[in-house]
Amino acid sequence: MSEPEIRLERPCSVPVAQLWDTLVCPQLWWGEAVRLEPTTGGLFHEPWRDGAGQHHTRGEVLEFLPPRCLVLSWRDDDWTFGTEVRFSLAPAGQGSLLKLRHSGWHAAPADRRDQLVEDHRTGWSYHLGNLTACAERGTSEPITGGQE
């Protein structure tokens, strides 16, 4: 059995450099409270809320290779395991292609693994849509009405 992972791709009509500039400013496309220190060793923090209350996802920038690759460690505060998120950007025609790979789910508790993967796949699909839309708008105004 292969390791469960999330792989998503999104085309974007802007050049890689413009998409990168948006990616490393998550307040614009993810949520105003999300923080990313865009350097190797920098910290990542996403506070979020659901019906069960307030939660925090935290990580560290493992790779920072502008404008092509950003890799984060990824872990919710209540997890006993960690995962890894890789954003890869490449030219595609007149625009660019964004690829996301979220791996490491083999370490998740077996009874929660499938639901965690599906929940994160849904969340990433939503957030990547915001990211490409924000980059294509070319504005420094945050996406509003976003999911926390």
C-alpha positions in Angstrom: 0.0 0.0 0.0 1.4 3.4 -1.0 1.7 6.3 1.5 -1.4 8.6 1.5 -0.5 12.1 0.3 -2.1 15.1 -1.3 -1.0 16.2 -4.7 -2.7 19.2 -6.3 -1.9 21.4 -9.3 -3.2 24.8 -10.3 -2.4 26.8 -13.5 -2.0 30.5 -13.1 -1.9 33.1 -15.8 0.9 35.2 -14.2 4.7 34.6 -14.4 6.4 32.4 -11.7 8.0 35.5 -10.0 4.6 37.1 -9.5 3.0 33.9 -8.2 6.0 33.4 -5.8 5.6 36.9 -4.4 2.0 36.1 -3.6 2.8 32.7 -2.2 5.2 34.0 0.4 2.7 36.6 1.6 -0.1 34.3 2.9 -1.9 37.2 4.6 -3.1 38.1 1.1 -4.6 34.7 0.1 -4.9 32.5 3.2 -5.9 34.7 6.1 -4.8 37.9 7.8 -3.6 36.0 10.9 -1.4 33.5 9.0 2.3 34.2 9.4 5.3 33.0 7.4 8.9 34.0 7.8 10.1 33.6 4.2 13.6 32.2 4.8 15.1 28.8 5.5 14.5 28.1 9.2 11.7 30.7 9.3 8.5 29.9 11.2 5.0 29.3 9.9 1.8 29.7 12.0 -1.8 29.4 11.1 -4.4 30.0 13.8 -7.8 28.6 12.8 -11.2 27.8 14.3 -13.8 25.2 13.8 -16.8 23.9 15.8 -14.5 22.4 18.4 -12.7 25.7 19.1 -9.4 27.4 18.4 -6.5 25.5 16.8 -3.0 26.2 15.6 -0.9 24.7 12.8 2.8 25.4 13.1 5.8 24.6 11.1 9.3 25.7 9.9 10.6 26.6 6.5 12.7 23.6 5.5 13.6 24.8 2.0 13.3 28.3 0.6 14.4 28.5 -3.1 12.9 31.6 -4.7 11.0 31.6 -7.0 10.7 27.8 -7.4 10.3 25.9 -4.2 9.0 26.4 -0.6 8.9 23.4 1.8 7.3 23.6 5.3 7.1 21.2 8.1 3.4 21.0 9.1 1.9 20.0 12.4 -1.3 20.9 14.4 -0.6 21.5 18.1 -2.7 18.4 19.0 -0.9 16.0 16.6 1.7 13.4 17.8 3.2 13.4 14.3 4.4 15.9 11.6 3.9 16.2 7.9 5.6 18.1 5.1 4.1 20.6 2.5 6.0 21.3 -0.7 5.0 24.1 -3.1 6.7 23.9 -6.5 6.4 26.6 -9.2 7.3 26.3 -12.8 6.8 28.3 -16.0 3.9 27.1 -18.1 3.2 28.8 -21.4 2.7 32.5 -20.7 2.0 31.8 -17.0 3.0 29.3 -14.4 2.0 26.0 -12.8 1.8 25.6 -9.0 2.1 22.1 -7.6 1.5 21.2 -4.0 2.5 17.9 -2.3 1.5 17.3 1.3 3.1 14.1 2.6 3.9 12.3 5.8 0.4 11.0 6.6 1.7 7.5 7.2 2.6 8.7 10.7 -1.0 9.8 11.4 -3.2 7.6 13.7 -4.8 5.0 11.5 -8.3 5.7 12.8 -8.0 9.4 11.8 -5.7 9.3 8.8 -8.3 9.1 5.9 -10.3 12.0 7.4 -7.3 14.2 8.0 -6.1 13.6 4.5 -9.5 14.4 3.0 -10.0 17.5 5.2 -6.6 18.8 4.2 -7.2 18.1 0.5 -10.4 20.1 0.7 -8.6 22.9 2.6 -5.7 23.0 0.2 -8.0 23.1 -2.8 -9.8 26.1 -1.4 -6.6 28.0 -0.4 -4.8 27.3 -3.7 -7.8 28.7 -5.5 -7.4 31.9 -3.4 -3.7 32.0 -4.0 -3.9 31.9 -7.8 -6.9 34.3 -7.9 -5.0 36.7 -5.7 -1.8 36.5 -7.9 -3.9 37.0 -11.0 -5.6 40.1 -9.5 -2.2 41.5 -8.9 -3.3 43.4 -5.8 -2.0 43.7 -2.3 -5.6 43.5 -0.9 -6.3 40.3 1.1 -8.9 37.9 0.0 -12.0 38.4 2.1 -14.6 36.0 3.3 -11.9 33.3 3.6 -11.9 30.1 5.5 -10.1 30.2 8.8 
